[in-house]
Amino acid sequence: MLTSRASRLKYNFSQDFFRPDGHVVFSDLASARTFAAQITALRGDPVPATDIYALSLLDEAYHILLKHFYSRYTGMMGRAMGMLQSNLGSKYDLTLTRFTEEFPPLSVFRGEVTASAYLATKSPGFGDLGRGLRAAAVDEMILIDNANKNPAASRYKDLFDDTTMSGSAYKEFVTHLVGFLSKQPGLEGGPSGSGETITDILTAPIKASPDSLEGQLKFVLEKWGYLLGEEFSTRILRGVDYLREEYIRKQGPIDTFNQDIPVPTFTGYDYAEYERYSPDQDWMPRLVLMAKNTYVWLDQLSKKYQREIKNLNEIPDEELDLLAARGFTGLWLIGLWERSRASQRIKQRMGQEDAVASAYSLHSYDIANDLGSWNALENLRARAWQRGIRLSADMVPNHMGIDSQWVSEHPDWFLSLPFSPYPSYSFRSENLADDLRVGIYLEDHYYDKTDAAVVFQRRDLQTGDLRYIYHGNDGTSFPWNDTAQLDYSNPVVREAVIQVILHVARNFPVIRFDAAMTLAKKHIQRLWFPEPGAGGAIPSRSQFGMTKAEFDEKIPVEFWREVVDRVAAEVPDTLLLAEAFWMMEGYFVRTLGMHRVYNSAFMHMLRDEDNAKYRMAIKNTLEFDPQILKRYVNFMNNPDEKTAVEQFGKGDKYFGICTVLSTLPGLPMFGHGQVEGFSEKYGMEFRRPKWEETPDEGLMQAHDWRIFPLLHRRSLFADVENFLLFDFYHVSGGVDENVFAYSNRLNDERGLVIYHNVFADTKGWIKTSSAALEKGSGKFIQRDLAEGIGLPKVGYVIFKDYATQLEYIRSCAEIWEKGMYVELGAYQCHAFMDFRFVYEAEWKTIHDGLNGAGVPSLQAEWKKLFAVEEPVVEEQPAKKKRAVRKPAVKKAAVKAKSTKKAVVKKKTAAAPKAVKKMSAPKAAAKKPTKAKAKPASSAVKEKKTKTVSTSKKTAASKKKTIPDKKPATKKRVVKPSVKKTVSKKKSK
C-alpha cells in the first residue's frame, strides 16, 4: 500500500514500516496494529488494524494481477506509456515527477535522491518493459486513483489522498491511461470464465461491494484466486477473518431468547459420526431433575422455616420429603464449588454490592466453606439418598476463575499471549489476586463499560513474567470477564481436567457439564484455532489459526469421548449430562457417549408455538435413531433462560406443555421456582432473591393433581421402545400440526397424551403413527394406535384422564377400525392412563349413553345402572422387588440409618388395582347421567373440558362383528422419508 508524503509526516510513521519503493506491506496483523495505533493516537477515535491490513492486501492483490497482465501481454505497458507521451507531451514527465514527490519511495522521502533521478533508475523488475521505474510509477498512479474512488476506504483517504496532485496533469494522465487499458485484451482461462481488462479488475470489487473491505477481498479471492497463489490466498482468508473479528467486537450479545432454533437433521458434524451410546443404569431413565440456585434456595428456606439455614446440612428433612413426594429423584445444586473472589470483587465494583461470585467462575473444586464444606455435603447427600434423591453438581470444563489456583500455579495451562492483542487495552486497575505471588488485572474499560476485552493481564510478581490470558468465551456474547480460558491443545491440560471430572464423579452420581459443546473438536478449532477463512468467532484468534490437519495432530481424539470412557471405567454408575447446543445434541449422545443432552428446541419451539417444527424435530429423530429421543433433557426454563412463568404463564398452556415435559421420553428438568410460580430470574451471582415473592398456592395445588402423579409414572414414559407419535387428522382433512399426540407402553401399562398447543379449537382423529427406524431390521415402521397401546379387538376400553380426573369408555373395535376421535379447545391437554378392558354387553349401554363424554367414575356409573360391582380387567403393572439402594456416596462412606421414602400418596396417582371379575346379573338399564369434572385450582383458570367423543350416529346404530380371538400384531413397513423441512401433509 503506497501512502502519501503528507500522511507520513502527519502521523509520524516509523520508516521501518516502508519498503524501499515506499510501500507498506504488513507481514502480520500485529504490525498493522502498531501502524493503526499511530493513526489512533492522533485522531483520537480507534482505527481498526483489520481495515489497514485489508487495504494492504487489496493493494498487493492488484499488483499481483497487474504482473500477470504484463507477463501475458509484454508490450502493453510500453504502448501505454507511448500513448501518454504522445497525448501529454512535456506534461508526461512533469506529472510522473510530481507523483513521485507526493508518494515517495524511501530514498526520495529522506532527500537522498531527487524524484527525477529516481525515475531514471532502471528496475530489474521492469527491465523487460523497457521503461524502468517510470512504468512502476504509472501503475501506482492508476492504483492511487482507484483507492481514492473506493467508498469502503474513504475513512482512510488521508493516507493516500490524491488532492495533493492538484495543479498537475494527474487527472488527465489517469483518464488517458484508463481509456487505453479498457480497450486492451483481458485475462482469460480462469474458473470464472473471465475476460476482464485491467480496469475491470480494479473496479469490479468496488462495484460488487462498495462499502465493505471484507466483501471486496472475498470478491477478489473468488474471481481471481487461481492467479494469486495458495500462500497469498490464505493471507486473504485470514484478512477476511480479522475483519469479521473486528465486526464481532463492535456487536452486542446474540439474542438467545428470540433465536431461531433449526430442526435437527443429524448431519454435518465434520468428524466421524458413529453409534456408541453409553448404556443406562436402571435408575437413569426414571430420573426427574429439580434445579436449585443454592444460595438463593437457602435464603428462601430460611424464610419458609423461620430459622437461619446457611449450610447444606441445615436443609430441612421436610423439604427433601416434599421433593420426593412430588416425584423428583434428582436435585441439581447450582453453585456448590469454591468461587473466585476476584469475580465477586468485579461484580461489587460494577454496583452489585450484595453479589457473590459467579457460580461458573471457580477458584477450586472444593465445596464452598460458606456452604459448610465437605461435611455438610455428606450430610445432605445421605439424607437425600434415604429418600431416593440423587445429588447433581456442575463441572465447568471450559475455564477457571481469573484468580483460580490453576492461574496462579499453572499459567501455561491457559490460552495466552506475551503481548496485548489490541493496543487500546490498558491494565492499570486494582490487583484482583489474593495470592501474593501474582497480580491479576482486568482491562480498564470493563469498569466504565466502553469495551469488553478478550484478555486480562497476569503478572508474576516474583519473576516479572507478563502474559495476557484469554477470558472464557463461546463466541455468542461478550467474554466472561471473570474467567480464564483453558488451552485444550495442550494434552497436560486435558488430563488435568479429566482428573477433576473423576473427582466430581466420586462425589456426585449426576454431573452437568457446562457449555459442553465448546469443547467438541470442531468448536475448539472454530473458536480458538480457526482454519483460514473460518475465523471471526473470538476477536484476535484468527492469527493463531491452524489447518484441520495441524489441529487434528494437536487433538487427535474428541475430548468428550475420552471423558466418557474414563468415567465409565473408573467411576461407573455416573450419569453424564451435557449442556450442548449448536445442532450437536445427537452427536453428543450417539457418538460421544453422553447419557443425556440439553434439548433447547423443546422450550423455544413450544413456547413460540412453532408446533410444526417441533413435530418435525421429533419425526426426524425417530427416523434417524429413536434412541436419541430418550436421551434429551427437556425443560421449560433453565438457569440461563427466562423463568417458566414469564415464558408460559400459569394457565392451560403452561400445564399442557408441563404435561408434555413430564410424559415425553427423556429427562424432565424443572427450574428453580417453576412449581411455586416465581417470576424472578436468579443470576449466578445472587446471594438471595431480589424480589419479594410468595409461592402461588393455587399453582402448586394444580401441580399436585395434574403434574406430580405423572412424575411418579416416569417409568411408563421414559423409554422409546414403544413410543409412537401420531398425526392428528382434522375432520376437514389434512394434518393439524398444532396437536401433539403420542403413546407409550411399559409391560401392561399404557399412556396416551394429546395436547393442543395453540389458542384455537380443533377436532379430528388419531390413528396411524409416524415412521420410526427399527434398529434391527433397518426398516421404517408405522403402527396403528390400537396396536401401539395393545387393545383387544373386542369389548371396550376404559381409561382415566389425569388432566381432568375423568374416566372415558371407548369401543375397542372402533379404535382398531377408525382410530380415536378427539375434540380439543385452546391449549387443552389429555393424559390418559389406567387402561382397563371390559367385555360384558351391559357396557354398551354405558358407552352409548355417554356418547364419548367423561365421568368421574365409570364404576359408579355401572353401579348406578346395574346396582352391582363392575366386572373389569385392569392393566396390572408387573410387581417389582423393592430395590436395596447402594450408597450414592462415592468419595467416602457415610453411615446413616435408612428411612422409608416419604411419599404423599394421592388417589389420582395410585396404580390401579385388579378387580375380581364377577358374573353380572341382568338389570334394567337406566339412562346414564354425566358428572362434572373436578374443578381446577382457583389460581389456575381452566377451560370447560371438551368431551372425547365419537359420532353419535356411529356409536348408536353401527353393529360390529366381534372376532373369536385377537389377531396377530402386524407392522407396517414404510419407505424412509427423512424430513428436512416443515410441510403440510395431505389428508388421508
N, C-alpha and C positions, 0 to 999 in steps of 0.2 A: 504494500500500500504506500503510495507516494504522498507525502504531506508537504504543505507549503512552508516557505521560509517564515512567513508571518506566524503560523501556528507553532512552529518550533521555538520561536522567540517568546511567544505569548505564554506557553506552558512550560518553557524551560526544560524540554525533554532531554534526558541524558543521551549523548551521542552514541552510547553503547547499543541503543535500540536499532540503529540505522546501518544498513549495508553501504558499501562504497558508492553504489549508484543512487543512494538516497531513499531507498525503500525500507519500510518497516515490515519485517517478517517475524511473526511470533512463533517460536519453537513449541510453545505450550501455552496453556491458559494462564499459568502463573505469571509469565512475562507480560501478557496482555493486562492482567490485573494491576501490575505495577504501573504500566503505561496509563491505564484508565484512572488510577489513583491520583496521578499528577493533574489530570484534567479536573477531577472531582475537587481537588484541593483549591483550585482557582475558581471554579464555577459555584461550588457550594452544594449543588444537588448531585446525588450519586450518579455516576456514569457506569453502566454495566460493562464489565470487561468482556462479557459474552458478545455484545454488539461490536466492539472494537475487533475482537477476534474474527467475527463473521465477516466484517468488511475486508479484513486482511485476506481471508480465504477466498472471497469473491474475486479480489484483485489477482491473487495467484492463479485462480482457475482461468480467468480471462487471458492471462499471459501464456498459460499452457496451450490454450486453444488457438491463440494467435500464432504460436510456433508451429502448430500442426498445419495451419493455413500456409505459412511461408515455406514449410518443407514440401507441401503438396504443390504449391504454385510459386516456384522460386523467383520468378521475375515480377511478381505482383507489387512488392514494395518499391522496387526500382521504378516501375511505371507510375506508381502513385506519386512518388517524390518528383519525378519529371513533370507530371501534370501540375503539381503545386508550384514548381518553379516557373513554369510557363504562364500560369494564371496570376501568380502573385508578384513575380519579378523580384525586386530587391526586398520587398516585404517578407519574402520567404525566410531569408537568413535572419532578418531582424526579429521576426516572430519566434523562431526557434531559440535565438539567443535570449530573448526576454523570458520565454518559458523556462529555460534552464536556470535563469537567475531567480525566478519566483518559486520554482520547485527544484531546488538544487541537489545535486549529488554532494557527498560529504566534502570533497576537496573544494568545490565551489562555495559551499556554505562556510567553510573555515577560512576562505580567502586565499587558499593555497594556489589556485589557478582561476583564470577568468572563464566565464561561460563560453565565450567563443573559442578559447583554446581547448577547453574540454570537448566541445563538439567536433573539433578537428581530429580528435584521437580515434584511431581505429579500434574497434571492439572485436575480439575473437568470436564472440557470439554472433556477430552480424557480418562477419567477413565475407560470407558468400553472397551477401546482399549488396556489397559494394558501396555502402553509404556510411558505415561505422556507427558512431553513437548518435548521429543525426537521425538514423532510422529508429533507434530506440526512443528518441525524443518525440518523433511523430506518433509512435504507439502510445506514449504516455499522454499526449495531448488528447487523443480520442477517448482514452480511459478516464482522464480527469473530467472531460466534458460529460461523459456518461454518468460518473459518480455525482456530479452536481445536479443531474436531472433525476436522480433516484429518490423518490419520496421517503423510502424507508431509511435513507441515510441523512435526511435533512437535519436531524438533531446534531449531527457531527460535521456539518458542512464547513465549519470554520477550520477543520483540519485540511481541507482541500479546496477552499473557496477560490474560484477562478475569476472573481471580480477584480482581483489584483492585476489581471491581464488587460484591463480596460485601457484604451488608448493605443492598443496594438491591433494587428490584423488577425488576432486569435479567432474570433467568431467566423470571419471569412475563411480562414485557414481550415477550420473544422468543417464548415459547410461544404467546401470543395472536396475535402477528404471523404466525408460520409457519402456524398453523391457518387464519387468514383467507386468506393468499395461496395456500395449497394448494387452496382452493376456487374460485379465480378462473380466468377463461379463460386458455388458453395461447397461445403463438405458433404460427401456422400458416403453411403455404405454403412451407416450406423444403425443400431436397432430401432431408432425412431424413424427410419426411412427418410432422414433429413437431407435437405439440400440447402442448408442455411448459409447465408453470406455472413461476413464478419459483422456487419451492422445488425443482422438478425440475431446473432448470438449475443451481442452486447445489450440489445433492447428487449429480447424475449422474456428473460427472467423478471424484468421490471414490469412488463405488461401483464405477466401471469400473476404476480404477487406484489403489487405496487407498494404496499405498506408493511411488508414482512420480510426481514432479512432471512428468517428461517425458511419461509416459502421460496425465496429466491435460491437459496442453497439447495433445497430439495429439487427444484426445477432443473438447475444445472446438473445435479447428480443424475437425475432421471433421464435427461436428454443426452448428455454428453459424458456420462461416467465412463463409458468404454474408451474414451480418449484421455481421461485424466489419470488412469493407472490405479492399481489397488491401494497403494500406500496413501496417495492423496485423497482418494475416495473415502478411505477410513477416517482421515482427518476431517473431511466434510461431515461425515456421520457424527463424529464427536462434536463438531461445531454445532450441529443441529441439537444434539443432546444438551450442550451447555445453554443454548438459547431456551430450550424447554425448561431446564432447571431454573433459569432466571425468571421465567414466567411463573413457575410454581411458587417461587419465593414471594412474589408480589400478591399471590392469591390468598384468600382466606381458607378456612377449613372446608372440606367437602361436606355437603348436607347429607348425612346418612339417614336422617329421619324420612325424607321425601325421596330417597333414591329409588331408581327403577331396578327391581330385582329380576334378573333374567330367569327364564325357565331352564332348569338343568338339562344338559344333553349328554353329559358324561364322556366328553371327548376333548382332546387338545390339552392334555396335561404336560406335554413336552418331554416327559420321561416315561419309562416303561410302565405300562398300565396293566397289572396282572392281579389275579384274585388271591388274596392272602389274608382273609379275615382272622381276627383273634377270636377264639371261642369264648362264649359267655359262660360264666359260672351260673349256677341255678338261681341265685338271687338277683343277678343283674337285670334281667328283663322286667322284674317287678319293682325296680327302683323308681320312687317318686321323690323328686328333689325339691326342697324348700331353700331358697336363698335368703341369707340374713347378713346385712351390714353389721358387723359385730359390735362396734362402739355404739351405733345408733340403737341396736336392739337392746343392749344392756341398759341404756338410758330409759328406753320405753318400758322395760321390765321393772326398773326401779319405781317408775310412776304407777305401774299396774299393781305391783305387790306392796307398795308403800314402804319400801325399805331400800337402802343403797345396795345395788348389785353392780359391782365393778369387775369382778373376776369371773372366769369361765366356770369355776367350781361353784359359784353362787347362783347360777341359773337354776330356777326352782324345778323340782320334780314335776310340779303341776303343769309347767309349760311343756316339758317333754311328754308328759301324759297326753296333753292336748294335741300335740303334733302327731303322736302315734294314733290317737283315736280318730283323727281326721284322715288317716291313711298315708301319711308321709313316712317314708322309710330311709330318707337321706336328708342330711342337714349340711348345707354348704355355708360355712362361716367365712365371710369375706374380711380380710384384714387381720389375720392372726399373727403374721410374722413381725419380727422387729423391724420397724420402719426407719427410713432415712431421716435424721434430724435436720439435714440441710433442706429436705423437702418441706418440712414444717416451717422452717425459718423463711423460705421463699414465699410461702403462702401467707405467712403473717406479715411480711413486708409488703405484700400486694393487697393488704387490707383485711385479710381473713383472720382476725385476732384469735378466734376460738378454734382454728383449724388444727387438726393433727396432720401428720404426713400422709401422702397418698398411699393407699393400700398396695400400689404397684410400684412404689419406689422403695426398695428394700435395702436394709443395712445388712441383714443376715437371715438365714433360715432357722431362727430360734423363735419359739413362741414369745410374744412381747411380754416384757416384765410387767407392764401395767395391766395386762390381762391375767396375770397370775403365773406366767411361765409354764414350764412343762408339767409341774404337779397339778395345776388347775386343769390343764387339758386332759390329763389322765383320769382325773375325777369325772369330768363331764363325759368323756368317751365311754367310760364304764357304765355310767348311769344311762346314757343314750342307748347303748347296746342292749341293756336289760329290757329295753322297750322296742327292740328291733330296728333302731335307727343307727345308720352308719354316718360317720362324720366325713365331710369333704373339705378339702383345702385347695387354694390356688397354688400353682407353681408358675413363676414368671420367667420363662427361659430366655427371653429376648434381651433383657437388660437388667442392670442393677441400679441402686441409688447412686447419685453422683459422689456421695461421701461414703460409699459402702466399704466394707472390709476389703473386698477384692480391688477396688480402685486404689486403695492405699497400698496394698501389698502386691498386687499383680497388675500394674498398669498396662503391661504388654498383652493382656487378655482382651483389651478393648480396641475398637477401631479409632485410630488417632492419626494426627499429622504433626510434624515438627514445626509447622508454621500455621498461622491463622489462614483459613481458606478465603476470607474476604478482608481486604484492608480496612474496611469501615468498622470492623469489630474492635471493641475495646474491653479490657478486663480490669477495671480499676475499683470495683465494688468490694464489699467485705468478704473476708475469707469464711467460707461456709463449713470448713472441716473442723471436727473436734480433735482429730488425730494431729498431734503436734509435728508429725513428720512431713505433712503435706499441706499445700494450700489449694483450695478449690474455689474457683471464681466463675460465677455466672456472667455471661456477656451483659454489659451495662444496659443495653437498650431493651432488655426484657423488663426492667423495672419501670421504664416510662412507656412501655408498650409500643415502641416505634419500630421494633424489629424482633424477629424470632430466630435467633442464631441457631445454627445446626451443631455448634460445638461449645464446650466450656473449656476453661483453662485449668490444667493440673500442674502445679509447681512443686517439685521435690525440694523441700526447704533444707535438706541436708546436702544434696549433690548439685542443686541448681538446675536439674533436668526440667525442661519445659516442654509440655506437649498439649495438643488440643484434641480432646476426646469428643467423639460424636455423641450427641444425645440419641436416645432411643427414638425410633421413627418408623411409621408404617406407610408413609407416603400419602396418606389421606388427609392429614391435618398438620397443625404446627408440630414441631418436635416436642417431645415430652421433656420439659426443661429441667426436671429433677432426676433424670435417668442418664445412664451411661451405656452405650451400645456395645454388646459383646461381639467379638470377631470370630465368626463361625468358620472362617477359612483356616483357623488355627486348630489342629487336632487336639492340642492340650486343652483348649477351651471346651471343645465338645465333650471330652472325657470328664472334665471338672463339672460341667452341667449335668451330665448323666449321673454322677455320684450324688449330686444334690437331689435329683429326681428319686433315686433309690432311697435316700434319707427320708424324703417326704412320704414315699410309698410305705415305708416301715411304720409310719405313724398314722396314715390315713388310707382307708380302703378305696376312697374315691378321690381322684386328682383331676382338677380342671386346669388345663394348660392355657394360659392367657395368650391371645393373639398368636395361636399356633401356626396359622397359615404363613406368617412372616418367615418361618424357618423351614418351609419347603424349599428345595433347592432352587426351583425356578424363581422364587421370590427373594431368596437371599441374593441371587445374582442380579435380579431386576433392580432391587433397592440399593445394593451396596457395591456390586462389581459388574455394572451393565455392559452388555455387548455393544459394539459400535452401532449407533442408530437406535438403541433401545433404552437409552438413559433418560434422565429427567425426573425420576421419582424423588430422589433426595438431592437437593442442591449441593453442588461441588463434587459429587461422587463419580461423575462420568469420566473424569480424567484418570480414575483409578480402575477403570473397567477391564474386563478380560473377555477373550473369546470363550465360546462354550467349551472347547477342548481344554483350555487353560483352567477354566473353572472346575470342570469335572475332575481334573487332576488334583485340585486342591480339596474338593469334597467329593470323593468317589461314590459314597453311599448316602442315601437320604438319612438325615439325622433322626427323623422320627421313626423310621423303620428300625434303626439301631436301638432307640429308646424302648420301643415296644418289645423287642426281642430280649433285651437285658432285663426289663421288669418282669416279663413272663418267666424268665429263668431264675431270677434272684429273689423277687418278691411277688410270687403268684397270688391270685385272688385279689388283684387290684384292678379296679375299673379306671381306664384312662379316657378322659373326656376332653375333646379338643374344641376350643373356640376357633373355628375356621370359617372363612367366608370365601369370596372371590371365585365362586364356582368350583371349589376344591372339595366339597363335602364328601362326594362319593369316593374320591381318591384317598381321602384321609382314613376312611373306614375299610374300604375294599382292598387297597394296595398297601397303605402304610400301617394298617392294623389297629388303629384306634378303636376302642369299644363303642364310643359314642362321639357324635359331632354336632355342633350347632346347626339348626335349620332355621335361619332367619327369615326364609321365604314364608314360613307359617305365619309369623306375626305381621310382616309387611303386607302380604297379599290378602289375607283375611281382613285385616284392618281396613285396607283400601277397597275391599270388596272386588278385588281383581280375581274373581272366582274361577273364570275360565283358565287363567294362567296357573292357578294353584292346582286345579284338577288336572291340567296338562302336566304339571310337575310330578304329581303322583303317578299318572299314567306312564310317563317316560321312565320313572324309576321302576315301576312294575315290569315294564318291557325290557329294561336293561338288566336289572338284577334286583328282585324284590327284597333281598336281604339288606339292602341299604336302608330301606324304609324303617326297619325295626331299630336301626342304629342312629336315627335322628334324635336330637334333643329339641323338643318343641316347646315354645314359650310364648306368652303374651306380653311379656316385658322382661328385661334383664337389667343389671345394674348400670349399663351404659345407655339404656333407652328410656324414653318417657314412661311414666307409670301406666299400668293397665287401665286404671280408671280414666286417665286422660285420653288414652287411645281408643278404648272400647266402651266407656261408660259403665253404668251399673244395671242396665236393664236387660232386655231379651237378647240383644246382640252379644253382650258380654257373656251371659250364661250359655248361649248357643255355642259360641266359639270355645268357651271353657269346657263344655261337654265334649267337643271335638278334641280339644287338647288332652282330655282325660281318657279318651277312648281310641285314638289313633295308635297304631304301632309306634314304638319309640319310647323315649323317656320324657314324661311330662315334668316341666320345671316351673315352679311358681315363684314370683318375685316377692321381695320384701314389701309387706304392706298390701299385697294384692287381695288377700282374703278380707282384710279389715277395711278395704276401700280407701286407703291413704292416697293422697294426691301428690305428695312431695317426692321429688326425685332426689335421692340421697347421694351427695358427692362422695367420692372415695376418701375425701379428707374430713368428712363430718365427724365430729365427736358426739353430737346429739342432733335430733331433728331441729330445724329452724322454724317450722310451722307447728302451731298448737292444733293437733288433730286428735279426735277421739274415734275409736273403732265404730263402724256402721253396724249396729246390732242386727238390723234387718238384713243387710247383705250377708253377714256371717251366718244367720239362720238359714238363708236361702242356700248357701253353700252346704250347710248341714244336711239338707234333704235332697239337693239337686246334684251336688258335685262329689262330696266325700264318699257317699255309697259307691260311686263309680271307681274311685281310687282304690277302694277295698277289693274291687274286682279286676285289678290291673292284669292279673294272670290271664284273664279271658281275652284281653285286647292287646297284649304286649307284642305278640309274635305275628309273623306274616304267612305262616304255612297255610292258614285257612282264611286269610284276609281277602275280601273281594270288594272292589269299588264298582258302583253301578251308575249308569246313565239314567237320568230322570227324564222320561219322555212325557212332554206336556200333552194334554188332551187334544190340543190344536195341531199337534205334530211338531217334531223337532226336539232336540235335547235342550233342557233348561239348565244352563251351565251354572246357575246360582244355587243349585241344590247339591249338597254333599250327602251321598247315601253309600253306606258300606256296612259289611257284616264281618263277623269273626266267630271262631269256634275254638273251644278247648275241651276235648273229650265230649261230654254230653251237655256242656254249657254253650249257650248261643247268645250272640249280641247283634243287634241291628240298630244303627244310628242314622238318623235322617235330619239334616239341618238346612234351612233356607236362609242364606246369608245376603239378604237384600230387603229393602223396605218395599215389599210388594206381596201380592197373593199369587199362588200358583196351585195347580192340581195336575196330577198325571200318574204315571205308572213306573215302577222299577221292576225289572225282570232279569235282564242279562248283564253279566259283569263285563268290565273292560278286560282286555287281554293282559295276561301276565306270563312271564317266562317260566316254564317248568324246567328247573335246572338239569334234572337227569336226562330228559329227552331233547332239550333244546327247542321244544315246541312252544308256541304261544297258545295258552288255554283260556277259554271263557266258560263260565258256569252260570246256570240259572240261579235265581235267588233261592228257590225251593231246595235245589240241590246243595247250595252253599251252606244253608243253615240246617240241612238234614231233615227236611219234612217228610213224613209219610205221605202216601198219595190218598189216604183215606182219612175220614174223620175231620176233626177241627183242631186248630192250634190256638192256645190261649197264651197271651204274653202280657207283660207289665211294662208300662212306660215310666221310667224313672225320672223323667222331666215333669210329669204331671201326677204321678202316682195312680194313674188309671189303668185298668185292665181291658184288653180287647180280645175278641174272638174272631177268627177268620177260617174260611174253608180251605183246607189243605189242597183240595183238588183245584180250586180256583187259582191259588198261588202257583201251582205247577203249570196250569194252562195259560194264565194271563199275567201273572205277577201280582204285585201289591199296589193297590190304588191308594193314593195319599193326597190330602188337601192340606196346604201349608199357608199360614199367614206370614206377615213380616217377621223375620228373624225367629221363626218358630222351629222348635227342635223336639225330636223324639229320641229316647234312648231305650230301646226295647230289650228286655231280658226276661229271665224266669219263664222260658218257653215250656209249655206242657201240652200234652195231647189228650183229647177226649174223643170217644167213638160212639157213644150212645145216641140214639135217634133224637132224644129229647133236646140235645144241644142245638139241633137245627132250629127249634122253636126260639131259643135264646138268640142264636146267630141272626135269624131273620128279623126278629123283633128289634134288636139293637141297630140293625142296618149299618154297621160299621162304627157306631158310637162307642165311647169308652165309659166304663163304670168303675167305682172304687173297688168292687169285689164281685167277680163272676160267681164265686161260690155262694155269696149272699143272694145273687140273682137266682141261682139254682134252688136254693132253699126256699126262696120266696115263691117260686113257681111250683116246686115239687115236694117241698117240706121234708127233704132228706139230704144226707151228705152227698156231695157231688162225687161221682166216680171219675177219677182223673189219674193220668200217668204223668208225673212231673219229670223234668230233667233233674238228674241227680249227679252232681259232680263227684268224681272219684275221691274217696276219703284218703287223706294223706296223713302219714305218721307225723307227729309233731317233731320238727327238726330240733336236734340238740345244737344250739348255736356254739360255734367256735369263737373264742375271744377275738374281737376286732383289734385288740391292742397288739401291735406288731413290734413296737420298739422295746417294750418291757411288759412283763406280765402284770396285770392289775387284778388283785383279788377283790372280788365283790360277790355278795350273795345274789343269785339270780332271783328276780321277781317276775311275777306274771305280767305279761303285757297288758297295760291298761287300755281297754277298748270300750268306747261308748257304743253299745250295740243299738242299732235302730231297726225298727221293723222293716223299713224300706230297703235296708241294705243286707238283711239276713238272707242266707242261702235258703232256697226253697226246700221244704221237707216233702218226702213222698207221702201221698195219701193212699190209704188202703183202698183198692178197687172194691166197690160194693155193687151188688145187683140192685138196680133201681126199680122200684115198683112204678107202674104207670100211674100217672095222675093227670087230672085235667090241667091243661096249660093255662096259665094266666098271662095276661099281656104284660110284658116286662116294662119297667119304668126306668128312665135314665136318672142317674145320680150325678150330682155336681162334683166337679174336680176339686181337689184340695186347693185352697187359695194360696197364692204366693205370699212371701213376706211383705209386710206393709211398706218396707223401704224399697222394694223392687216391683215396679209396676208391670204386671204380666197381662198379656192379651188373653182374651177368651180362647180356650183350647179348641182348635179345629178338630173335627172328627176325622178319624182314619176310616173312610167309608168306601163301600163298593156300590155299584149301581143297584138301586132297589129292585129294579125290574129283573136284573140278572139273579140277584140273591133270592128273590121270592119265587120265580117261575121256572128257572132252568133246572131240569133234572140231570143228575150226574150218575154215571156208571162207575161203581167202585170196584177196582180190580181186587182179586183174591189176595195178592201179595205185592209188596213193594218191588218195583223193577230195579235192576242193577243200575248203579250210578254211571252216567256217561259223561265223557269230557268232550267239549267242543274245541277242535283244533283250528286255529285261525292263522292267517299269514301275519308275519311281523309288520308292524307299521309304526316305527319309531317316530314320535311326534316332535317336530321341530317348531311348529308354530301353532297358535291357537286358531282353530277353525270350527265353524258350526257344522254339526252333523245333520244329515237328512233324517227325517222321521222314518221310522220303520213302517 
